[in-house]
């Protein structure tokens, strides 16, 4: 499918992007949640805890981007932990011990510190009120979504995921990770709509590629953690906005 990239300005009519759309499909991490750098910090803390080796969050992000392109057998997150440990400590480590440590560190972050990005609440609320069906399509595991929905007061005070979204798809709902289009094709099928009636909102290169592979229009919301691949994201996106505020202003215009 031939893609086009449009740098949207605020004086564009909102129907340029939402015209004939019935379902808006959101990615979560880096799109609605200010979480990408947080997870990079968690991985860095795990590596430091098992080896006293300090790895920058930028390096973790580069490792993630590189690893995400590979065909992985078994659990993606388990294999990524093993990959980080072997690369940065030159040793093999027990994945179960690493996972236990990861979950211990992660819980405090995702249950207490994590917040939605500015204008996430306003966007999903406004779209819901205007009659759009909302889907969350994320490779975040369900246990984390449950914590966001039931435990994290910062997030609950803005909105509860299971209340605002008509459908929530997580890591457990798919066999293939992005850029495979499985999660987006599943969302479209479950909502009983055509590709033309959907819009995907994404921040990452893998997510935008997944949208392309599903042949569904995609709006890229820039996330600073993607700066090294942003040019490629620009080339593959149908629409681009610098932040969620721009999207919100366009919706209500």
N, C-alpha and C positions, 0 to 999 in steps of 0.2 A: 504494500500500500504506500503510495506516495504521500509523504508527510509534508506539512507546511508549518512554519513557525511564525507566530505573530506576537510581537511585543505589545500587549494590550495597554492602552492608556485609559485613564479614568473617564475620558469623555466618550468612550465607546458605549453603545447601548448594551445592556446586559444580555439581550437576546442574541447577540453575536456568539455568545458561548453557551447560553442555556436554552436557546431556541429549539423547540421540539424535544427537549430532554425531559424524561420522567424520573430517571433514577440517577442519583449522584453517588458515586462509589469512592470512598475515602480510604487512602492509606492512613496509617496511624503514626508510627514513629518518624519524627522529622517533619511530618505534615501537620498533624493536629497536636501532637505531643512534642514538647521540647526535650527530647529523650536521647537523641543519637549520641551526643557527647557524653551524656551520663552513662550509657552502656559502655562506651569506650573506656571511661574511668573505671568501671567495675572490672572489665577484663584486665586493665592495667594493674589494678589492685590485686587481682588473683595471681598474676604473674609475679608481682613483687612479693606476695606472701609466701609463695612456694620456692622462691629463688633469690630474693633480695635484688633482683634485676628490675630496674625502673625503665618502663617503656612509655613513651609519650602517647597521648590520646590521638595525635595526628598519625603516628605510626600504626596504632591499632586500626584506625579508619582505613589506612592504605592496605593493611593486611586483610581487612574485611572485604574491601572492594576487589582485591585480587582473588581471595578465596571464593567469593560469591560467584565468580565466573566458572568455577570448576564443577565437574560432575561428581557429586558426592554420594557414596554408598553409606547407608545408615543415617543416624541422626545428625543433622547439619550442625547443631550447636555443640554437641559432643565433639564432633570432628574439628570444629573451629577451635575449641579449647585445647585439644591435643596439638593442633597445628601451631597455635601461639606458643605453647610450652616448648615444643621441640625447636621452633625457630629461635626463640629468645633465650632459652636456657641450655640448649644443646643437650637436653636430657629428655627421656620419656617419663611421663608421670601417669599415675593412676587416674583415669578419667572420673571415676566415682568420687574420689577424694577432691578433685578439682571442682566437680559439680556441687558437692556439699559446701565447699568454700564459696563458690560463686553465689549460691542461693542465700547463704548467710549474709553476704555483703549486699546482694541485690535487694533483699527484702526491705531493709531500712530505706534505701533510695526510692523504691517504687511505692512503698506504703506511706511515706512521710514527705519526701522532698519533691517528687515529680509533679510538674504542673503542665496544664495545657498551654499552648502558645496563645499569645494575645489574638483575640478575635475568633478563636475556635468556637467558643460558646455562641457568639453572635451569629456566626455563619450557619452552624447546624440548626440553631433555633429559628433563624429567619427562613432558611430553606424548608424546614419542616412546616412552618406556618403557611408557606406559600404552596404547599401541597406536593412537594417533591418527596419521593421515597429515598431514604438514606440507607446506604450499605457501608459497613466497615469491613474492609478486606485486608487483613494484616497477617504477617507471618509471626506475630507475637504469640507465644503459647497461651492457651486459655487460662491457666492458673494466674498469669499476670493480668489478663483482662478482668478476671474476677476480683483481684486485689484493687485494680483501678476503680471498679464499679462499687465495691462494698467496703473498702478499708481507707483508701487515700482521701482524706477530707478536702484537700486542695481540689481534687478532680470532682468529687461528689458535689461540692458546693457550686461548681459550674454546670455540670450535667452528669447524669448516670448513663453510661454507655448502652445498657440494655433497654433503657427507657426511650432514648432518642433515636436509636438506629432500628430500622425495620428488619435488618438481617445483619448478623455478625459472623464473619468467617475468620477462623484463626489457623495457626500452624497445623493443628490436628485435623483440619478439614481438607487438606490437600496432600498429594503425594509428591508434587514437584514445587520447588521454590521459584520465585521470580528470578529471571525473566521469562520463565515458562508462564503462559497465560492462564493456566488452570484455574487459579483463584478468581480471576476476573470473568472467565467464561462460566464458572460455577455460579457466580453472583448474578450474571445476566440470566442464566437458565432458571435459577431459583426465583428471580423476580418476574420471570415470564415477560421479558421485554426484548426488543431488538438491539443490536449494537448501536444503531443510530439514535436510540432513545436513552443512551447512557453517556455519562461523562465521568472520567476517572480523574481524581485529584491526587497527585504524587509529588514527592520531593527527590527521589533517588534515581540514579541511572537504571538500576535493575528494574525498578517499578515502572519507569517510562517505557523501557523495552518490553516489559510484560504487557503494557497497554497496547503498544504497537503490534505485538504478536497476536493480541486478541482482536486487533483492528477496531479498537474503540478510541474515540477522541480523548486526549489527555491534556489536562492543565497542570503545568509544573509550577509549584510554589517553591521558590528558591530557599534552600537551607544552606547556611554557611559551611557546614561540614562537607558539602559536595563541591567545594570550590575547584578542586583539581579536575573534575569531570563535568563541570557546568557547561562548557562549550559543547560537548557531545550531547548533553541533556537538551540544550537549546535547539540543536539541530533535529532532534527526534520528537520534540514536543509540538502539539498543535497550538498551544497557548502557553504563555509564561507570565507570571506575576512575581514581583519581588518579595511579597509578603502577604499574609492573610488579610491584612487591612485593605489592600487594594481589591482583593476578591470581594470582601464584604461591601465595600463602597459600590462596586459594580453591581452586586446583587440588588441593593436597595435603590439604585438610581432609577 
